[in-house]
Amino acid sequence: MGFGGIGIWQLLIVLAIILLIFGTKRLRNLGGDLGGAIKGFKKAMSDEEKKEEQAKLAETKQQGDVIDATAEKKKDQA
């Protein structure tokens, strides 16, 4: 038994019918388009991660700047 009660022979028959209907050229193009979409998605995800890392570095750099100041009380206000 294969997926959900479908045997290997049924899967092979369905695959053969799909090949007859669409042809190998169209399936090859579909596979190439799908691969390109996945590649683009992975690239977009890695670019987004790089942007987040740069934003975090910029934020920590801003937080690292310290300005020394002292607060003095006014003697007139009491």
N, CA, C and O atoms as a Tripos MOL2 file, in Angstrom:
@<TRIPOS>MOLECULE
protein
  312   311    78     0     0
PROTEIN
NO_CHARGES

@<TRIPOS>ATOM
      1 N           0.8380   -1.1840    0.0000 N.3       1 MET1
      2 CA          0.0000    0.0000    0.0000 C.3       1 MET1
      3 C           0.8850    1.2500    0.0000 C.2       1 MET1
      4 O           1.9120    1.2970    0.6770 O.2       1 MET1
      5 N           0.4840    2.2240   -0.7440 N.am      2 GLY2
      6 CA          1.2280    3.4740   -0.8610 C.3       2 GLY2
      7 C           0.5870    4.5730   -0.0340 C.2       2 GLY2
      8 O           0.3590    4.4240    1.1660 O.2       2 GLY2
      9 N           0.3090    5.6480   -0.6870 N.am      3 PHE3
     10 CA         -0.2310    6.8240   -0.0300 C.3       3 PHE3
     11 C          -1.7460    6.7140    0.1020 C.2       3 PHE3
     12 O          -2.4470    6.6830   -0.9100 O.2       3 PHE3
     13 N          -2.2580    6.6570    1.3040 N.am      4 GLY4
     14 CA         -3.6920    6.6450    1.5310 C.3       4 GLY4
     15 C          -4.4170    5.4890    0.8670 C.2       4 GLY4
     16 O          -5.5440    5.6610    0.4040 O.2       4 GLY4
     17 N          -3.8110    4.3350    0.8080 N.am      5 GLY5
     18 CA         -4.4520    3.1750    0.2140 C.3       5 GLY5
     19 C          -4.2430    3.0500   -1.2870 C.2       5 GLY5
     20 O          -4.8070    2.1510   -1.9100 O.2       5 GLY5
     21 N          -3.4450    3.9320   -1.8810 N.am      6 ILE6
     22 CA         -3.1580    3.8590   -3.3160 C.3       6 ILE6
     23 C          -1.8430    3.1100   -3.4820 C.2       6 ILE6
     24 O          -0.8320    3.4720   -2.8800 O.2       6 ILE6
     25 N          -1.8630    2.0770   -4.2930 N.am      7 GLY7
     26 CA         -0.6720    1.2670   -4.5130 C.3       7 GLY7
     27 C           0.2570    1.8890   -5.5380 C.2       7 GLY7
     28 O          -0.0850    2.8770   -6.1880 O.2       7 GLY7
     29 N           1.4320    1.3010   -5.6740 N.am      8 ILE8
     30 CA          2.4470    1.8040   -6.6010 C.3       8 ILE8
     31 C           1.9630    1.7100   -8.0420 C.2       8 ILE8
     32 O           2.2590    2.5860   -8.8540 O.2       8 ILE8
     33 N           1.2140    0.6440   -8.3670 N.am      9 TRP9
     34 CA          0.7380    0.4810   -9.7450 C.3       9 TRP9
     35 C          -0.2710    1.5670  -10.1080 C.2       9 TRP9
     36 O          -0.2650    2.0640  -11.2350 O.2       9 TRP9
     37 N          -1.1270    1.9370   -9.1760 N.am     10 GLN10
     38 CA         -2.0830    3.0070   -9.4520 C.3      10 GLN10
     39 C          -1.3620    4.3360   -9.6760 C.2      10 GLN10
     40 O          -1.7400    5.1160  -10.5500 O.2      10 GLN10
     41 N          -0.3270    4.5860   -8.8820 N.am     11 LEU11
     42 CA          0.4520    5.8130   -9.0510 C.3      11 LEU11
     43 C           1.1470    5.8440  -10.4100 C.2      11 LEU11
     44 O           1.1930    6.8880  -11.0610 O.2      11 LEU11
     45 N           1.6860    4.7070  -10.8380 N.am     12 LEU12
     46 CA          2.3440    4.6410  -12.1430 C.3      12 LEU12
     47 C           1.3570    4.8660  -13.2860 C.2      12 LEU12
     48 O           1.6900    5.5180  -14.2750 O.2      12 LEU12
     49 N           0.1520    4.3330  -13.1550 N.am     13 ILE13
     50 CA         -0.8680    4.5350  -14.1890 C.3      13 ILE13
     51 C          -1.2680    6.0060  -14.2640 C.2      13 ILE13
     52 O          -1.4060    6.5550  -15.3570 O.2      13 ILE13
     53 N          -1.4550    6.6440  -13.1140 N.am     14 VAL14
     54 CA         -1.7970    8.0730  -13.0880 C.3      14 VAL14
     55 C          -0.6710    8.8880  -13.7100 C.2      14 VAL14
     56 O          -0.9370    9.8160  -14.4740 O.2      14 VAL14
     57 N           0.5690    8.5650  -13.4010 N.am     15 LEU15
     58 CA          1.7140    9.2680  -13.9790 C.3      15 LEU15
     59 C           1.7560    9.1040  -15.4920 C.2      15 LEU15
     60 O           2.0340   10.0630  -16.2110 O.2      15 LEU15
     61 N           1.4830    7.9020  -15.9800 N.am     16 ALA16
     62 CA          1.4680    7.6570  -17.4270 C.3      16 ALA16
     63 C           0.3670    8.4640  -18.1100 C.2      16 ALA16
     64 O           0.5800    9.0020  -19.1960 O.2      16 ALA16
     65 N          -0.7960    8.5530  -17.4910 N.am     17 ILE17
     66 CA         -1.8960    9.3440  -18.0640 C.3      17 ILE17
     67 C          -1.5320   10.8250  -18.1040 C.2      17 ILE17
     68 O          -1.8220   11.5110  -19.0840 O.2      17 ILE17
     69 N          -0.9010   11.3150  -17.0490 N.am     18 ILE18
     70 CA         -0.4750   12.7230  -17.0130 C.3      18 ILE18
     71 C           0.5410   12.9890  -18.1120 C.2      18 ILE18
     72 O           0.4770   14.0230  -18.7760 O.2      18 ILE18
     73 N           1.4790   12.0680  -18.3110 N.am     19 LEU19
     74 CA          2.4650   12.2290  -19.3830 C.3      19 LEU19
     75 C           1.8010   12.2560  -20.7550 C.2      19 LEU19
     76 O           2.2050   13.0290  -21.6240 O.2      19 LEU19
     77 N           0.7920   11.4230  -20.9540 N.am     20 LEU20
     78 CA          0.0910   11.4030  -22.2380 C.3      20 LEU20
     79 C          -0.6940   12.6910  -22.4750 C.2      20 LEU20
     80 O          -0.7410   13.1940  -23.5980 O.2      20 LEU20
     81 N          -1.3030   13.2180  -21.4300 N.am     21 ILE21
     82 CA         -2.1240   14.4250  -21.5800 C.3      21 ILE21
     83 C          -1.2500   15.6590  -21.8080 C.2      21 ILE21
     84 O          -1.4800   16.4150  -22.7520 O.2      21 ILE21
     85 N          -0.2660   15.8620  -20.9620 N.am     22 PHE22
     86 CA          0.5210   17.0950  -21.0150 C.3      22 PHE22
     87 C           1.7590   16.9850  -21.8980 C.2      22 PHE22
     88 O           2.1810   17.9850  -22.4800 O.2      22 PHE22
     89 N           2.3320   15.8410  -22.0090 N.am     23 GLY23
     90 CA          3.5570   15.6840  -22.7810 C.3      23 GLY23
     91 C           4.7760   16.0060  -21.9360 C.2      23 GLY23
     92 O           4.6850   16.7040  -20.9260 O.2      23 GLY23
     93 N           5.9170   15.4860  -22.3650 N.am     24 THR24
     94 CA          7.1400   15.6590  -21.5740 C.3      24 THR24
     95 C           7.6610   17.0880  -21.6290 C.2      24 THR24
     96 O           8.2240   17.5770  -20.6490 O.2      24 THR24
     97 N           7.4810   17.7670  -22.7670 N.am     25 LYS25
     98 CA          8.0020   19.1280  -22.8890 C.3      25 LYS25
     99 C           7.2910   20.0720  -21.9230 C.2      25 LYS25
    100 O           7.9350   20.8820  -21.2560 O.2      25 LYS25
    101 N           5.9780   19.9690  -21.8490 N.am     26 ARG26
    102 CA          5.2200   20.8420  -20.9590 C.3      26 ARG26
    103 C           5.5510   20.5350  -19.4950 C.2      26 ARG26
    104 O           5.6630   21.4500  -18.6800 O.2      26 ARG26
    105 N           5.7070   19.2560  -19.1630 N.am     27 LEU27
    106 CA          6.0670   18.8940  -17.7900 C.3      27 LEU27
    107 C           7.4720   19.3770  -17.4420 C.2      27 LEU27
    108 O           7.7220   19.7930  -16.3110 O.2      27 LEU27
    109 N           8.3910   19.3250  -18.4090 N.am     28 ARG28
    110 CA          9.7450   19.8190  -18.1880 C.3      28 ARG28
    111 C           9.7130   21.3270  -17.9170 C.2      28 ARG28
    112 O          10.3940   21.8190  -17.0170 O.2      28 ARG28
    113 N           8.9190   22.0490  -18.7020 N.am     29 ASN29
    114 CA          8.7850   23.4930  -18.4890 C.3      29 ASN29
    115 C           8.1680   23.7930  -17.1310 C.2      29 ASN29
    116 O           8.5920   24.7210  -16.4410 O.2      29 ASN29
    117 N           7.1790   23.0150  -16.7530 N.am     30 LEU30
    118 CA          6.5370   23.1910  -15.4550 C.3      30 LEU30
    119 C           7.5340   22.9490  -14.3240 C.2      30 LEU30
    120 O           7.5560   23.6840  -13.3370 O.2      30 LEU30
    121 N           8.3580   21.9130  -14.4780 N.am     31 GLY31
    122 CA          9.3850   21.6290  -13.4700 C.3      31 GLY31
    123 C          10.4100   22.7420  -13.3770 C.2      31 GLY31
    124 O          10.8430   23.1020  -12.2820 O.2      31 GLY31
    125 N          10.8040   23.2940  -14.5270 N.am     32 GLY32
    126 CA         11.7550   24.4090  -14.5250 C.3      32 GLY32
    127 C          11.1690   25.6470  -13.8730 C.2      32 GLY32
    128 O          11.8530   26.3460  -13.1260 O.2      32 GLY32
    129 N           9.8980   25.9180  -14.1570 N.am     33 ASP33
    130 CA          9.2350   27.0660  -13.5350 C.3      33 ASP33
    131 C           9.1190   26.8910  -12.0290 C.2      33 ASP33
    132 O           9.3310   27.8340  -11.2660 O.2      33 ASP33
    133 N           8.7850   25.6940  -11.6130 N.am     34 LEU34
    134 CA          8.6690   25.4120  -10.1830 C.3      34 LEU34
    135 C          10.0260   25.5500   -9.4940 C.2      34 LEU34
    136 O          10.1170   26.1100   -8.4010 O.2      34 LEU34
    137 N          11.0760   25.0410  -10.1310 N.am     35 GLY35
    138 CA         12.4250   25.1700   -9.5670 C.3      35 GLY35
    139 C          12.8560   26.6200   -9.4730 C.2      35 GLY35
    140 O          13.4700   27.0200   -8.4840 O.2      35 GLY35
    141 N          12.5410   27.4190  -10.4930 N.am     36 GLY36
    142 CA         12.8780   28.8420  -10.4610 C.3      36 GLY36
    143 C          12.1290   29.5780   -9.3600 C.2      36 GLY36
    144 O          12.6790   30.4710   -8.7150 O.2      36 GLY36
    145 N          10.8760   29.2020   -9.1490 N.am     37 ALA37
    146 CA         10.0850   29.8320   -8.0890 C.3      37 ALA37
    147 C          10.6580   29.5040   -6.7150 C.2      37 ALA37
    148 O          10.7350   30.3720   -5.8450 O.2      37 ALA37
    149 N          11.0560   28.2600   -6.5240 N.am     38 ILE38
    150 CA         11.6370   27.8600   -5.2370 C.3      38 ILE38
    151 C          12.9630   28.5760   -5.0110 C.2      38 ILE38
    152 O          13.2460   29.0280   -3.9020 O.2      38 ILE38
    153 N          13.7740   28.6800   -6.0610 N.am     39 LYS39
    154 CA         15.0600   29.3730   -5.9540 C.3      39 LYS39
    155 C          14.8440   30.8450   -5.6000 C.2      39 LYS39
    156 O          15.5530   31.3890   -4.7530 O.2      39 LYS39
    157 N          13.8730   31.4880   -6.2430 N.am     40 GLY40
    158 CA         13.5650   32.8840   -5.9460 C.3      40 GLY40
    159 C          13.0720   33.0620   -4.5220 C.2      40 GLY40
    160 O          13.4240   34.0390   -3.8600 O.2      40 GLY40
    161 N          12.2580   32.1270   -4.0430 N.am     41 PHE41
    162 CA         11.7540   32.1920   -2.6750 C.3      41 PHE41
    163 C          12.8890   32.0800   -1.6680 C.2      41 PHE41
    164 O          12.9340   32.8300   -0.6930 O.2      41 PHE41
    165 N          13.8080   31.1420   -1.9000 N.am     42 LYS42
    166 CA         14.9470   30.9780   -0.9890 C.3      42 LYS42
    167 C          15.8240   32.2210   -0.9800 C.2      42 LYS42
    168 O          16.3130   32.6290    0.0730 O.2      42 LYS42
    169 N          16.0270   32.8290   -2.1510 N.am     43 LYS43
    170 CA         16.8420   34.0380   -2.2420 C.3      43 LYS43
    171 C          16.1820   35.1830   -1.4820 C.2      43 LYS43
    172 O          16.8540   35.9340   -0.7750 O.2      43 LYS43
    173 N          14.8750   35.3140   -1.6270 N.am     44 ALA44
    174 CA         14.1520   36.3680   -0.9210 C.3      44 ALA44
    175 C          14.2300   36.1680    0.5870 C.2      44 ALA44
    176 O          14.3690   37.1350    1.3350 O.2      44 ALA44
    177 N          14.1420   34.9230    1.0360 N.am     45 MET45
    178 CA         14.2330   34.6460    2.4680 C.3      45 MET45
    179 C          15.6220   34.9800    2.9990 C.2      45 MET45
    180 O          15.7370   35.5580    4.0800 O.2      45 MET45
    181 N          16.6750   34.6340    2.2680 N.am     46 SER46
    182 CA         18.0300   34.9250    2.7390 C.3      46 SER46
    183 C          18.2890   36.4320    2.7140 C.2      46 SER46
    184 O          18.9800   36.9520    3.5910 O.2      46 SER46
    185 N          17.7420   37.1410    1.7160 N.am     47 ASP47
    186 CA         17.8940   38.5930    1.6790 C.3      47 ASP47
    187 C          17.1980   39.2390    2.8690 C.2      47 ASP47
    188 O          17.7220   40.1850    3.4570 O.2      47 ASP47
    189 N          16.0240   38.7350    3.2260 N.am     48 GLU48
    190 CA         15.2770   39.2740    4.3590 C.3      48 GLU48
    191 C          16.0410   39.0400    5.6610 C.2      48 GLU48
    192 O          16.0720   39.9160    6.5260 O.2      48 GLU48
    193 N          16.6560   37.8680    5.8060 N.am     49 GLU49
    194 CA         17.4360   37.5780    7.0080 C.3      49 GLU49
    195 C          18.6340   38.5160    7.1100 C.2      49 GLU49
    196 O          18.9730   38.9720    8.2020 O.2      49 GLU49
    197 N          19.2760   38.8050    5.9830 N.am     50 LYS50
    198 CA         20.4170   39.7190    5.9900 C.3      50 LYS50
    199 C          19.9800   41.1170    6.4050 C.2      50 LYS50
    200 O          20.6860   41.7870    7.1590 O.2      50 LYS50
    201 N          18.8160   41.5680    5.9180 N.am     51 LYS51
    202 CA         18.3050   42.8870    6.2900 C.3      51 LYS51
    203 C          18.0150   42.9540    7.7800 C.2      51 LYS51
    204 O          18.3110   43.9590    8.4280 O.2      51 LYS51
    205 N          17.4360   41.8850    8.3290 N.am     52 GLU52
    206 CA         17.1440   41.8490    9.7580 C.3      52 GLU52
    207 C          18.4290   41.9040   10.5760 C.2      52 GLU52
    208 O          18.4900   42.6060   11.5850 O.2      52 GLU52
    209 N          19.4580   41.1700   10.1500 N.am     53 GLU53
    210 CA         20.7300   41.1820   10.8660 C.3      53 GLU53
    211 C          21.3560   42.5700   10.8300 C.2      53 GLU53
    212 O          21.8820   43.0370   11.8410 O.2      53 GLU53
    213 N          21.3050   43.2350    9.6750 N.am     54 GLN54
    214 CA         21.8590   44.5790    9.5610 C.3      54 GLN54
    215 C          21.0890   45.5540   10.4400 C.2      54 GLN54
    216 O          21.6890   46.4420   11.0450 O.2      54 GLN54
    217 N          19.7760   45.4040   10.5200 N.am     55 ALA55
    218 CA         18.9680   46.2830   11.3650 C.3      55 ALA55
    219 C          19.3170   46.0760   12.8340 C.2      55 ALA55
    220 O          19.3970   47.0380   13.5970 O.2      55 ALA55
    221 N          19.5260   44.8190   13.2340 N.am     56 LYS56
    222 CA         19.8860   44.5440   14.6230 C.3      56 LYS56
    223 C          21.2590   45.1220   14.9460 C.2      56 LYS56
    224 O          21.4590   45.6740   16.0280 O.2      56 LYS56
    225 N          22.2100   45.0020   14.0140 N.am     57 LEU57
    226 CA         23.5390   45.5570   14.2420 C.3      57 LEU57
    227 C          23.4800   47.0730   14.3630 C.2      57 LEU57
    228 O          24.1520   47.6520   15.2170 O.2      57 LEU57
    229 N          22.6890   47.7180   13.5240 N.am     58 ALA58
    230 CA         22.5560   49.1700   13.5870 C.3      58 ALA58
    231 C          21.9040   49.5870   14.8990 C.2      58 ALA58
    232 O          22.2820   50.6020   15.4850 O.2      58 ALA58
    233 N          20.9310   48.8160   15.3620 N.am     59 GLU59
    234 CA         20.2450   49.1360   16.6070 C.3      59 GLU59
    235 C          21.1900   49.0010   17.7950 C.2      59 GLU59
    236 O          21.1950   49.8600   18.6770 O.2      59 GLU59
    237 N          21.9910   47.9380   17.8330 N.am     60 THR60
    238 CA         22.9190   47.7620   18.9440 C.3      60 THR60
    239 C          24.0130   48.8120   18.8990 C.2      60 THR60
    240 O          24.5180   49.2250   19.9430 O.2      60 THR60
    241 N          24.3890   49.2510   17.7020 N.am     61 LYS61
    242 CA         25.3960   50.2940   17.5930 C.3      61 LYS61
    243 C          24.8530   51.6040   18.1440 C.2      61 LYS61
    244 O          25.5800   52.3380   18.8140 O.2      61 LYS61
    245 N          23.5890   51.9100   17.8750 N.am     62 GLN62
    246 CA         22.9890   53.1290   18.3970 C.3      62 GLN62
    247 C          22.8670   53.0520   19.9090 C.2      62 GLN62
    248 O          23.0770   54.0530   20.5930 O.2      62 GLN62
    249 N          22.5370   51.8990   20.4360 N.am     63 GLN63
    250 CA         22.3980   51.7470   21.8720 C.3      63 GLN63
    251 C          23.7500   51.8200   22.5640 C.2      63 GLN63
    252 O          23.8040   52.1070   23.7590 O.2      63 GLN63
    253 N          24.8200   51.5740   21.8680 N.am     64 GLY64
    254 CA         26.1400   51.5720   22.4530 C.3      64 GLY64
    255 C          26.7080   52.9630   22.6970 C.2      64 GLY64
    256 O          27.6340   53.1030   23.4950 O.2      64 GLY64
    257 N          26.1880   53.9950   22.0420 N.am     65 ASP65
    258 CA         26.6710   55.3500   22.2400 C.3      65 ASP65
    259 C          26.1670   55.8680   23.5850 C.2      65 ASP65
    260 O          24.9620   55.9110   23.8310 O.2      65 ASP65
    261 N          27.1090   56.2630   24.4620 N.am     66 VAL66
    262 CA         26.7500   56.7210   25.7960 C.3      66 VAL66
    263 C          27.1680   58.1740   25.9380 C.2      66 VAL66
    264 O          28.2770   58.5580   25.5670 O.2      66 VAL66
    265 N          26.2780   58.9570   26.4710 N.am     67 ILE67
    266 CA         26.5730   60.3640   26.7320 C.3      67 ILE67
    267 C          26.5640   60.5420   28.2400 C.2      67 ILE67
    268 O          25.5690   60.2620   28.9080 O.2      67 ILE67
    269 N          27.7070   61.0190   28.7750 N.am     68 ASP68
    270 CA         27.8030   61.2510   30.2100 C.3      68 ASP68
    271 C          27.2210   62.6190   30.5360 C.2      68 ASP68
    272 O          27.5460   63.6190   29.8950 O.2      68 ASP68
    273 N          26.3720   62.6420   31.5220 N.am     69 ALA69
    274 CA         25.7850   63.9020   31.9640 C.3      69 ALA69
    275 C          25.4620   63.7630   33.4430 C.2      69 ALA69
    276 O          25.1650   62.6750   33.9350 O.2      69 ALA69
    277 N          25.5260   64.8580   34.1170 N.am     70 THR70
    278 CA         25.1720   64.8420   35.5320 C.3      70 THR70
    279 C          23.9760   65.7520   35.7370 C.2      70 THR70
    280 O          23.8380   66.7850   35.0820 O.2      70 THR70
    281 N          23.1410   65.3590   36.6330 N.am     71 ALA71
    282 CA         21.9560   66.1510   36.9390 C.3      71 ALA71
    283 C          22.2370   66.9400   38.2060 C.2      71 ALA71
    284 O          22.7010   66.4010   39.2110 O.2      71 ALA71
    285 N          21.9500   68.1960   38.1340 N.am     72 GLU72
    286 CA         22.1540   69.0470   39.3040 C.3      72 GLU72
    287 C          20.8050   69.5660   39.7720 C.2      72 GLU72
    288 O          19.9300   69.8870   38.9680 O.2      72 GLU72
    289 N          20.6570   69.6420   41.0780 N.am     73 LYS73
    290 CA         19.4260   70.1750   41.6400 C.3      73 LYS73
    291 C          19.5400   71.6900   41.7110 C.2      73 LYS73
    292 O          20.5930   72.2480   42.0190 O.2      73 LYS73
    293 N          18.4340   72.3230   41.4190 N.am     74 LYS74
    294 CA         18.4070   73.7720   41.5860 C.3      74 LYS74
    295 C          18.1030   74.0780   43.0420 C.2      74 LYS74
    296 O          17.1770   73.5130   43.6240 O.2      74 LYS74
    297 N          18.8620   74.9480   43.6100 N.am     75 LYS75
    298 CA         18.6780   75.2790   45.0200 C.3      75 LYS75
    299 C          17.5050   76.2320   45.2150 C.2      75 LYS75
    300 O          16.9780   76.3510   46.3210 O.2      75 LYS75
    301 N          17.0990   76.9060   44.1560 N.am     76 ASP76
    302 CA         15.9970   77.8600   44.2650 C.3      76 ASP76
    303 C          14.6590   77.1540   44.4620 C.2      76 ASP76
    304 O          13.7640   77.7030   45.1040 O.2      76 ASP76
    305 N          14.5150   75.9790   43.9350 N.am     77 GLN77
    306 CA         13.2470   75.2620   44.0480 C.3      77 GLN77
    307 C          13.2650   74.3980   45.2960 C.2      77 GLN77
    308 O          14.0180   73.4270   45.3770 O.2      77 GLN77
    309 N          12.4580   74.7420   46.2410 N.am     78 ALA78
    310 CA         12.3910   73.9370   47.4510 C.3      78 ALA78
    311 C          11.0270   74.0120   48.0610 C.2      78 ALA78
    312 O          10.7780   73.3930   49.0960 O.2      78 ALA78
@<TRIPOS>BOND
     1     1     2 1
     2     2     3 1
     3     3     4 2
     4     3     5 am
     5     5     6 1
     6     6     7 1
     7     7     8 2
     8     7     9 am
     9     9    10 1
    10    10    11 1
    11    11    12 2
    12    11    13 am
    13    13    14 1
    14    14    15 1
    15    15    16 2
    16    15    17 am
    17    17    18 1
    18    18    19 1
    19    19    20 2
    20    19    21 am
    21    21    22 1
    22    22    23 1
    23    23    24 2
    24    23    25 am
    25    25    26 1
    26    26    27 1
    27    27    28 2
    28    27    29 am
    29    29    30 1
    30    30    31 1
    31    31    32 2
    32    31    33 am
    33    33    34 1
    34    34    35 1
    35    35    36 2
    36    35    37 am
    37    37    38 1
    38    38    39 1
    39    39    40 2
    40    39    41 am
    41    41    42 1
    42    42    43 1
    43    43    44 2
    44    43    45 am
    45    45    46 1
    46    46    47 1
    47    47    48 2
    48    47    49 am
    49    49    50 1
    50    50    51 1
    51    51    52 2
    52    51    53 am
    53    53    54 1
    54    54    55 1
    55    55    56 2
    56    55    57 am
    57    57    58 1
    58    58    59 1
    59    59    60 2
    60    59    61 am
    61    61    62 1
    62    62    63 1
    63    63    64 2
    64    63    65 am
    65    65    66 1
    66    66    67 1
    67    67    68 2
    68    67    69 am
    69    69    70 1
    70    70    71 1
    71    71    72 2
    72    71    73 am
    73    73    74 1
    74    74    75 1
    75    75    76 2
    76    75    77 am
    77    77    78 1
    78    78    79 1
    79    79    80 2
    80    79    81 am
    81    81    82 1
    82    82    83 1
    83    83    84 2
    84    83    85 am
    85    85    86 1
    86    86    87 1
    87    87    88 2
    88    87    89 am
    89    89    90 1
    90    90    91 1
    91    91    92 2
    92    91    93 am
    93    93    94 1
    94    94    95 1
    95    95    96 2
    96    95    97 am
    97    97    98 1
    98    98    99 1
    99    99   100 2
   100    99   101 am
   101   101   102 1
   102   102   103 1
   103   103   104 2
   104   103   105 am
   105   105   106 1
   106   106   107 1
   107   107   108 2
   108   107   109 am
   109   109   110 1
   110   110   111 1
   111   111   112 2
   112   111   113 am
   113   113   114 1
   114   114   115 1
   115   115   116 2
   116   115   117 am
   117   117   118 1
   118   118   119 1
   119   119   120 2
   120   119   121 am
   121   121   122 1
   122   122   123 1
   123   123   124 2
   124   123   125 am
   125   125   126 1
   126   126   127 1
   127   127   128 2
   128   127   129 am
   129   129   130 1
   130   130   131 1
   131   131   132 2
   132   131   133 am
   133   133   134 1
   134   134   135 1
   135   135   136 2
   136   135   137 am
   137   137   138 1
   138   138   139 1
   139   139   140 2
   140   139   141 am
   141   141   142 1
   142   142   143 1
   143   143   144 2
   144   143   145 am
   145   145   146 1
   146   146   147 1
   147   147   148 2
   148   147   149 am
   149   149   150 1
   150   150   151 1
   151   151   152 2
   152   151   153 am
   153   153   154 1
   154   154   155 1
   155   155   156 2
   156   155   157 am
   157   157   158 1
   158   158   159 1
   159   159   160 2
   160   159   161 am
   161   161   162 1
   162   162   163 1
   163   163   164 2
   164   163   165 am
   165   165   166 1
   166   166   167 1
   167   167   168 2
   168   167   169 am
   169   169   170 1
   170   170   171 1
   171   171   172 2
   172   171   173 am
   173   173   174 1
   174   174   175 1
   175   175   176 2
   176   175   177 am
   177   177   178 1
   178   178   179 1
   179   179   180 2
   180   179   181 am
   181   181   182 1
   182   182   183 1
   183   183   184 2
   184   183   185 am
   185   185   186 1
   186   186   187 1
   187   187   188 2
   188   187   189 am
   189   189   190 1
   190   190   191 1
   191   191   192 2
   192   191   193 am
   193   193   194 1
   194   194   195 1
   195   195   196 2
   196   195   197 am
   197   197   198 1
   198   198   199 1
   199   199   200 2
   200   199   201 am
   201   201   202 1
   202   202   203 1
   203   203   204 2
   204   203   205 am
   205   205   206 1
   206   206   207 1
   207   207   208 2
   208   207   209 am
   209   209   210 1
   210   210   211 1
   211   211   212 2
   212   211   213 am
   213   213   214 1
   214   214   215 1
   215   215   216 2
   216   215   217 am
   217   217   218 1
   218   218   219 1
   219   219   220 2
   220   219   221 am
   221   221   222 1
   222   222   223 1
   223   223   224 2
   224   223   225 am
   225   225   226 1
   226   226   227 1
   227   227   228 2
   228   227   229 am
   229   229   230 1
   230   230   231 1
   231   231   232 2
   232   231   233 am
   233   233   234 1
   234   234   235 1
   235   235   236 2
   236   235   237 am
   237   237   238 1
   238   238   239 1
   239   239   240 2
   240   239   241 am
   241   241   242 1
   242   242   243 1
   243   243   244 2
   244   243   245 am
   245   245   246 1
   246   246   247 1
   247   247   248 2
   248   247   249 am
   249   249   250 1
   250   250   251 1
   251   251   252 2
   252   251   253 am
   253   253   254 1
   254   254   255 1
   255   255   256 2
   256   255   257 am
   257   257   258 1
   258   258   259 1
   259   259   260 2
   260   259   261 am
   261   261   262 1
   262   262   263 1
   263   263   264 2
   264   263   265 am
   265   265   266 1
   266   266   267 1
   267   267   268 2
   268   267   269 am
   269   269   270 1
   270   270   271 1
   271   271   272 2
   272   271   273 am
   273   273   274 1
   274   274   275 1
   275   275   276 2
   276   275   277 am
   277   277   278 1
   278   278   279 1
   279   279   280 2
   280   279   281 am
   281   281   282 1
   282   282   283 1
   283   283   284 2
   284   283   285 am
   285   285   286 1
   286   286   287 1
   287   287   288 2
   288   287   289 am
   289   289   290 1
   290   290   291 1
   291   291   292 2
   292   291   293 am
   293   293   294 1
   294   294   295 1
   295   295   296 2
   296   295   297 am
   297   297   298 1
   298   298   299 1
   299   299   300 2
   300   299   301 am
   301   301   302 1
   302   302   303 1
   303   303   304 2
   304   303   305 am
   305   305   306 1
   306   306   307 1
   307   307   308 2
   308   307   309 am
   309   309   310 1
   310   310   311 1
   311   311   312 2
@<TRIPOS>SUBSTRUCTURE
     1 MET1         2 RESIDUE 1 A MET
     2 GLY2         6 RESIDUE 1 A GLY
     3 PHE3        10 RESIDUE 1 A PHE
     4 GLY4        14 RESIDUE 1 A GLY
     5 GLY5        18 RESIDUE 1 A GLY
     6 ILE6        22 RESIDUE 1 A ILE
     7 GLY7        26 RESIDUE 1 A GLY
     8 ILE8        30 RESIDUE 1 A ILE
     9 TRP9        34 RESIDUE 1 A TRP
    10 GLN10       38 RESIDUE 1 A GLN
    11 LEU11       42 RESIDUE 1 A LEU
    12 LEU12       46 RESIDUE 1 A LEU
    13 ILE13       50 RESIDUE 1 A ILE
    14 VAL14       54 RESIDUE 1 A VAL
    15 LEU15       58 RESIDUE 1 A LEU
    16 ALA16       62 RESIDUE 1 A ALA
    17 ILE17       66 RESIDUE 1 A ILE
    18 ILE18       70 RESIDUE 1 A ILE
    19 LEU19       74 RESIDUE 1 A LEU
    20 LEU20       78 RESIDUE 1 A LEU
    21 ILE21       82 RESIDUE 1 A ILE
    22 PHE22       86 RESIDUE 1 A PHE
    23 GLY23       90 RESIDUE 1 A GLY
    24 THR24       94 RESIDUE 1 A THR
    25 LYS25       98 RESIDUE 1 A LYS
    26 ARG26      102 RESIDUE 1 A ARG
    27 LEU27      106 RESIDUE 1 A LEU
    28 ARG28      110 RESIDUE 1 A ARG
    29 ASN29      114 RESIDUE 1 A ASN
    30 LEU30      118 RESIDUE 1 A LEU
    31 GLY31      122 RESIDUE 1 A GLY
    32 GLY32      126 RESIDUE 1 A GLY
    33 ASP33      130 RESIDUE 1 A ASP
    34 LEU34      134 RESIDUE 1 A LEU
    35 GLY35      138 RESIDUE 1 A GLY
    36 GLY36      142 RESIDUE 1 A GLY
    37 ALA37      146 RESIDUE 1 A ALA
    38 ILE38      150 RESIDUE 1 A ILE
    39 LYS39      154 RESIDUE 1 A LYS
    40 GLY40      158 RESIDUE 1 A GLY
    41 PHE41      162 RESIDUE 1 A PHE
    42 LYS42      166 RESIDUE 1 A LYS
    43 LYS43      170 RESIDUE 1 A LYS
    44 ALA44      174 RESIDUE 1 A ALA
    45 MET45      178 RESIDUE 1 A MET
    46 SER46      182 RESIDUE 1 A SER
    47 ASP47      186 RESIDUE 1 A ASP
    48 GLU48      190 RESIDUE 1 A GLU
    49 GLU49      194 RESIDUE 1 A GLU
    50 LYS50      198 RESIDUE 1 A LYS
    51 LYS51      202 RESIDUE 1 A LYS
    52 GLU52      206 RESIDUE 1 A GLU
    53 GLU53      210 RESIDUE 1 A GLU
    54 GLN54      214 RESIDUE 1 A GLN
    55 ALA55      218 RESIDUE 1 A ALA
    56 LYS56      222 RESIDUE 1 A LYS
    57 LEU57      226 RESIDUE 1 A LEU
    58 ALA58      230 RESIDUE 1 A ALA
    59 GLU59      234 RESIDUE 1 A GLU
    60 THR60      238 RESIDUE 1 A THR
    61 LYS61      242 RESIDUE 1 A LYS
    62 GLN62      246 RESIDUE 1 A GLN
    63 GLN63      250 RESIDUE 1 A GLN
    64 GLY64      254 RESIDUE 1 A GLY
    65 ASP65      258 RESIDUE 1 A ASP
    66 VAL66      262 RESIDUE 1 A VAL
    67 ILE67      266 RESIDUE 1 A ILE
    68 ASP68      270 RESIDUE 1 A ASP
    69 ALA69      274 RESIDUE 1 A ALA
    70 THR70      278 RESIDUE 1 A THR
    71 ALA71      282 RESIDUE 1 A ALA
    72 GLU72      286 RESIDUE 1 A GLU
    73 LYS73      290 RESIDUE 1 A LYS
    74 LYS74      294 RESIDUE 1 A LYS
    75 LYS75      298 RESIDUE 1 A LYS
    76 ASP76      302 RESIDUE 1 A ASP
    77 GLN77      306 RESIDUE 1 A GLN
    78 ALA78      310 RESIDUE 1 A ALA
